[in-house]
């Protein structure tokens, strides 16, 4: 997990998912592509990487995955870095 740095795009996705209205419904790849102005395949790549790292969870809804933050995992990772890992 730590060998793959989070670039600004992935940090922006994580920050966007903290907004209350977005956090409650989650984001689709199309949402991310439109908001960030990137092609859909690029958005899917970012979302899959964040999911593989355990920072997002994909919840199926309306036939497509909606991504939400995994707050417990994010907290665990933050604590690792605070300890100087």
N, C-alpha and C positions, 0 to 999 in steps of 0.2 A: 504494500500500500504506500509506503513512504518513498519508494523509488519513483513514483509517478507524481510529479509536482502538480499542484492545483494551479492552473493558469487563471488569469483574471476572468475569463468567460465562465469557468466553473464556480469561481467565487461569487460572480454576479448572480448565477443561477441559485446558489445557496442563499444569498442575501434576499433575492426576490421571493424565495419560498418562505421567508420569515414574515412577509407582509400578511396581516390577518386574513384578508379576503382570499389571497392566493393560497395560504397555508390550509385553509379549510377545504378548498376544492382540489388543490394540486395543480400540476402543470402537465400538459401534453408536449410531445415533441414539436407539434405545430405551434403551440404557444411560445415555446422557447425560440424557434426559428423566426417567428414574426417579431417578437420583442427585441431580439438581439441582431436581427438582420443577417442571419446566417442561413445557408441552405439546410433543409430538413435533415439530410444525412449527417451533417456536422452536429446539429442539435441532438440527434439520436446518439451519436458517439459520446458526446459530453454526458448525457443522461445515463447511458449504460456504464460509463466509467465511474461516475459518482455512485451508481447502484452497486457496481462490483466492489467498490471501496467500502460499501456499507453505509454511506452517508445519506443515501436516498432509498426509499422503498417504492416499488411500483405497485399500484393498486388498480386492478382492472375495473374500468367503468365505461359504459357506453361503447364497448367494443375496442377500446384502446387504453393503454396504460396511462394512469395519472400518477405523477411522481410527487412524493412528499418527503420532507426531511425526516431522518431518523434521529431524533433529538438525543436519545440515549447514546447512540454510537458517536455522534458529534461531540457529546460531552466527554465520553471516554477518550477520544482522540485529543481533545483540547487538554485534558488532564495529563496525558502522556507528554505533550509538548511543554506544559507548565513544569513538569518534573525534570525537564532538560533532556528528554529522550531524543 
